[in-house]
Every structure is written in structure tokens, then in C-alpha cells.
Amino acid sequence: ETVLVTNTNETDAEPLVQKATPVLPKQEKVVVEQAALETKNQVKKAPRLQILNGKDTGAILMLDKAIVKIGRPNEQLALVTKRAQGYFLSHVVGDEYPLLNGKPIDMHATQLNNHDEIELLGVKMEFCLD
């Protein structure tokens, strides 16, 4: 609780004491809401894969490490790697190579572009930079 001390006029010897409601809690709430909004916007702008089909439709996999594994280790596994030139998709394990925009990638790492569609084990994902 905040106490505000004021004089009613200059001739009063005793100050008039009034209780004031603190403003700080409302400011803190606004700052927290703004920080949450900024965090949400940062997630939207961070490199990520968004699941487009199946039971996890809408789920987002953040590409926040230099190497991110996608798929299943004993069936079909691929890597999304961050390099100075951008993000790349590479095949690691499996008889079938991942599909990039409907076509299988080859044995070399393939650079990803914004809104490319990756398909692995029947799961479609969109690569997003914005």
C-alpha cells in the first residue's frame, strides 16, 4: 500500500495523509503481456518445422540447434542442419529418401527455402523462416 503525503494549503502545520492506490501492479501486467506477445512473435519468426498432417497437425518443431533430427532412427531418419549459407536437409537412415516439395532428395544435403514442404514417413512438414 502506498501512502501519499500532501498539505492542503501552505499554512497547515500538520500534513494531510491520504492513501493512494499503487499504479505499479497494472504496469507490471502490461509489461508481462507485452513480453508474452513479443515472445509469441519471436516464435513465429524463428526457423521451424510445422506439422501439416496426422495426429500432430499444427505442432511446431523449433530449429534452435545446429542439428535437428527428424524421423525414426531405425526406419527413416533425416537431419536439418544450420550452416552459414542457411538450413539443409540430409538423409541419414532408411530405404527411402525424404521428399522435398514432392521429390526425393539425393544423397547430398539439400538447401531448404522458406515454405518448402518436407515429407518423411508420411508426415508432411513446412519449413518456415518468417
RAFEN-V827845 format. One record per residue. N is the residue number from 1. RES is the residue in one small letter. PHI is phi as a letter, one per 40 degrees, with the letter a starting at -180 (NA if undefined). Layout:
n=N res=RES phi=PHI
n=N res=RES phi=PHI
//
This chain:
n=1 res=e phi=NA
n=2 res=t phi=b
n=3 res=v phi=b
n=4 res=l phi=b
n=5 res=v phi=b
n=6 res=t phi=a
n=7 res=n phi=c
n=8 res=t phi=c
n=9 res=n phi=a
n=10 res=e phi=c
n=11 res=t phi=c
n=12 res=d phi=c
n=13 res=a phi=c
n=14 res=e phi=c
n=15 res=p phi=c
n=16 res=l phi=c
n=17 res=v phi=b
n=18 res=q phi=b
n=19 res=k phi=c
n=20 res=a phi=b
n=21 res=t phi=c
n=22 res=p phi=c
n=23 res=v phi=c
n=24 res=l phi=d
n=25 res=p phi=d
n=26 res=k phi=c
n=27 res=q phi=c
n=28 res=e phi=c
n=29 res=k phi=c
n=30 res=v phi=c
n=31 res=v phi=c
n=32 res=v phi=c
n=33 res=e phi=c
n=34 res=q phi=c
n=35 res=a phi=c
n=36 res=a phi=c
n=37 res=l phi=c
n=38 res=e phi=c
n=39 res=t phi=c
n=40 res=k phi=c
n=41 res=n phi=c
n=42 res=q phi=c
n=43 res=v phi=c
n=44 res=k phi=c
n=45 res=k phi=c
n=46 res=a phi=c
n=47 res=p phi=d
n=48 res=r phi=a
n=49 res=l phi=b
n=50 res=q phi=b
n=51 res=i phi=c
n=52 res=l phi=b
n=53 res=n phi=a
n=54 res=g phi=g
n=55 res=k phi=c
n=56 res=d phi=b
n=57 res=t phi=d
n=58 res=g phi=g
n=59 res=a phi=c
n=60 res=i phi=b
n=61 res=l phi=b
n=62 res=m phi=c
n=63 res=l phi=c
n=64 res=d phi=b
n=65 res=k phi=b
n=66 res=a phi=c
n=67 res=i phi=b
n=68 res=v phi=b
n=69 res=k phi=c
n=70 res=i phi=b
n=71 res=g phi=h
n=72 res=r phi=b
n=73 res=p phi=d
n=74 res=n phi=c
n=75 res=e phi=b
n=76 res=q phi=a
n=77 res=l phi=b
n=78 res=a phi=b
n=79 res=l phi=b
n=80 res=v phi=b
n=81 res=t phi=b
n=82 res=k phi=c
n=83 res=r phi=b
n=84 res=a phi=d
n=85 res=q phi=c
n=86 res=g phi=h
n=87 res=y phi=b
n=88 res=f phi=b
n=89 res=l phi=b
n=90 res=s phi=b
n=91 res=h phi=c
n=92 res=v phi=b
n=93 res=v phi=b
n=94 res=g phi=h
n=95 res=d phi=c
n=96 res=e phi=b
n=97 res=y phi=c
n=98 res=p phi=c
n=99 res=l phi=c
n=100 res=l phi=b
n=101 res=n phi=f
n=102 res=g phi=g
n=103 res=k phi=b
n=104 res=p phi=c
n=105 res=i phi=c
n=106 res=d phi=c
n=107 res=m phi=c
n=108 res=h phi=c
n=109 res=a phi=c
n=110 res=t phi=b
n=111 res=q phi=c
n=112 res=l phi=c
n=113 res=n phi=b
n=114 res=n phi=d
n=115 res=h phi=g
n=116 res=d phi=c
n=117 res=e phi=b
n=118 res=i phi=b
n=119 res=e phi=b
n=120 res=l phi=a
n=121 res=l phi=f
n=122 res=g phi=g
n=123 res=v phi=c
n=124 res=k phi=c
n=125 res=m phi=b
n=126 res=e phi=b
n=127 res=f phi=c
n=128 res=c phi=b
n=129 res=l phi=b
n=130 res=d phi=b
//
